[in-house]
């Protein structure tokens, strides 16, 4: 059989490479994603299992809360509005940094928080050097996890354990006033500090965490700060670092004032790291309230 020339071999190799690139390109662009399907499945299960809240917020509900928290409820316009069972938060084009000395990437972030039990799940959609990158943060039944998947197939990291459990619990606590029916639940307790600060603690699934909320004189909640979270890296190591969430740009939407910018910051000894910066965030409650 006649041997192929070098030129013919080169053509064959290029053809195979183009075929492989084409297959990979098609795969990257198909809509199906195992990670997204997992997120949708978790969301569906939690929505099915949750207890539907009824009634509206009244003054009696908030009378025992610290004064700045009461002022927040009134300022935002929750009194007289329906109590919610869950929250959906949608972020687009968030500036996100994996850690110190790491590059910034853009991510889309979709999140659900539930009221009857401290359950929270979030899906991250992004790309790294043109390759799809997805993430799934979940906190259900007291177990926290943070998973990153590259090219829809390869798990880069999947962090679980007590550190993640506590980090997820305190993250849920930090958002309790964004879905304010959570702030009234028995698993959260409040402690007055002064006219502009209040401390909250959460206890559930055998875990506990706490932090301090700061407000301005108008009643806007400005930040939440805690020492009960560790900064985890993609290689599985972690260190205890003060952590804050900063909220701003309140807008009145359907009669309720809501923050539309969320920033998450690690306060390292050698300087702060703003690693999550979400603008124009859309907060929605219960499907019946989304319409």
Residue pairs with C-beta under 8 A, 6 or more apart in sequence:
4 12
27 152
28 131
28 132
28 151
28 152
33 132
33 134
33 152
34 149
34 152
34 153
35 123
35 134
35 135
35 136
35 147
35 149
35 152
36 123
36 125
36 134
38 136
39 110
39 121
39 122
39 123
39 136
42 121
42 138
42 140
43 112
43 121
46 86
46 112
46 114
46 119
46 121
46 140
47 86
47 112
50 85
50 86
50 114
50 115
50 116
50 117
51 85
51 115
51 116
52 85
53 82
53 83
53 84
53 85
53 115
53 116
53 181
53 286
54 83
55 82
55 83
56 80
56 81
56 82
56 83
57 73
57 78
57 79
57 80
57 81
57 83
57 180
57 181
58 79
58 80
59 79
61 184
62 69
62 70
62 73
62 79
62 184
63 70
64 190
65 73
65 183
65 190
65 198
66 190
66 191
66 192
66 193
66 198
67 192
67 195
68 195
68 196
68 197
68 198
68 213
68 215
68 219
69 177
69 183
69 190
69 198
69 213
69 215
71 215
71 219
72 177
72 180
72 215
72 219
72 220
72 221
73 79
73 180
74 219
75 218
75 219
75 220
75 257
76 180
76 219
76 250
76 256
76 257
76 258
77 252
77 255
77 256
77 257
78 180
78 256
81 255
81 256
82 285
82 286
82 288
82 289
83 181
84 115
84 179
84 181
84 285
84 286
84 289
85 114
85 115
85 116
85 181
85 285
85 286
86 112
86 113
86 114
86 115
86 179
86 285
86 286
87 111
87 112
87 113
87 175
87 178
87 179
87 283
87 284
87 285
88 110
88 111
88 112
88 283
88 284
88 285
88 290
89 109
89 110
89 111
89 112
89 113
89 178
89 281
89 282
89 283
89 284
90 109
90 110
90 111
90 281
90 282
90 284
91 107
91 108
91 109
91 110
91 111
91 262
91 278
91 281
92 108
92 280
93 106
93 107
93 108
93 279
94 106
94 107
94 108
94 109
94 276
94 277
94 278
94 279
95 104
95 106
95 276
95 277
96 104
96 105
96 106
96 107
96 124
96 126
96 275
96 276
96 277
97 103
97 104
97 105
97 273
97 274
97 275
97 276
98 105
98 233
98 234
98 275
99 231
99 233
99 234
99 273
99 275
100 268
100 273
105 126
105 127
105 128
105 133
106 126
107 124
107 125
107 126
107 135
108 124
108 125
108 126
109 122
109 123
109 124
109 125
109 278
110 122
110 123
110 125
111 120
111 121
111 122
111 123
112 120
112 121
112 122
113 119
113 120
113 172
113 175
113 178
113 179
113 182
114 120
115 179
115 181
115 182
115 185
117 204
118 139
118 169
118 172
118 182
118 187
118 202
118 204
118 205
119 139
119 140
119 141
120 137
120 138
120 139
120 168
120 171
120 172
120 175
121 136
121 137
121 138
121 139
121 140
122 135
122 136
122 137
122 138
123 134
123 135
123 136
124 133
124 134
124 135
124 136
124 137
125 132
125 134
126 132
126 133
126 134
126 135
127 133
128 150
131 150
131 151
132 150
132 151
132 152
133 148
133 149
133 150
134 148
134 149
134 152
135 146
135 147
135 148
135 149
136 145
136 146
136 147
136 149
137 144
137 145
137 146
137 147
137 168
138 144
138 145
138 168
139 145
139 165
139 168
139 169
139 171
139 172
141 205
142 165
142 169
142 204
142 205
142 206
142 207
143 160
143 164
143 165
143 205
144 160
144 164
144 165
144 166
144 167
144 168
144 169
145 158
145 159
145 160
145 164
145 168
146 157
146 158
146 159
146 164
146 232
147 155
147 157
147 158
147 159
148 155
148 156
148 157
148 158
148 234
149 155
149 156
150 156
156 234
157 234
157 235
157 236
159 232
159 236
163 230
163 232
163 238
164 232
165 205
165 207
166 207
166 209
166 228
166 229
166 230
167 229
167 230
167 232
169 202
169 204
169 205
169 207
169 208
169 209
170 202
170 209
170 210
170 211
170 226
170 228
170 229
170 243
171 229
172 182
172 202
173 188
173 200
173 201
173 202
173 209
173 210
173 211
173 224
173 226
174 211
174 224
174 226
174 245
175 182
175 245
176 182
176 183
176 188
176 200
176 202
177 183
177 213
177 221
178 247
178 258
178 259
178 283
179 285
182 188
183 190
183 200
187 202
187 203
187 204
188 200
188 201
188 202
189 200
189 201
189 203
190 198
190 199
190 200
191 198
191 199
191 200
191 201
192 198
193 199
193 212
196 214
196 215
196 216
196 217
197 212
197 213
197 214
197 215
198 212
198 213
198 215
199 210
199 211
199 212
199 213
200 210
200 211
200 212
200 213
201 208
201 209
201 210
202 208
202 209
202 210
209 226
209 228
209 229
210 226
210 228
211 224
211 225
211 226
211 227
211 228
212 224
212 225
212 226
213 221
213 223
213 224
214 221
214 222
214 223
214 224
214 225
215 221
215 222
216 222
220 247
220 250
220 257
220 259
221 247
221 259
222 246
222 247
222 248
223 244
223 245
223 246
223 247
224 244
224 245
225 242
225 243
225 244
226 242
226 243
226 244
227 240
227 242
227 243
229 240
229 241
229 243
230 238
230 239
230 240
230 241
231 238
231 239
231 240
231 241
231 243
231 266
231 268
232 238
241 266
241 267
241 268
242 266
242 267
243 264
243 265
243 266
243 267
244 264
244 265
244 267
245 262
245 263
245 264
245 265
246 262
246 263
246 264
246 265
247 259
247 261
247 262
247 263
248 259
248 261
248 263
249 259
249 260
249 261
249 279
250 257
250 258
250 259
250 260
251 257
251 258
251 260
253 283
254 289
258 283
259 281
259 283
260 279
260 280
260 281
260 282
261 277
261 278
261 279
261 280
261 281
262 276
262 278
262 281
263 274
263 276
263 277
263 278
264 274
264 275
264 276
265 272
265 273
265 274
265 275
266 272
266 273
266 275
284 290
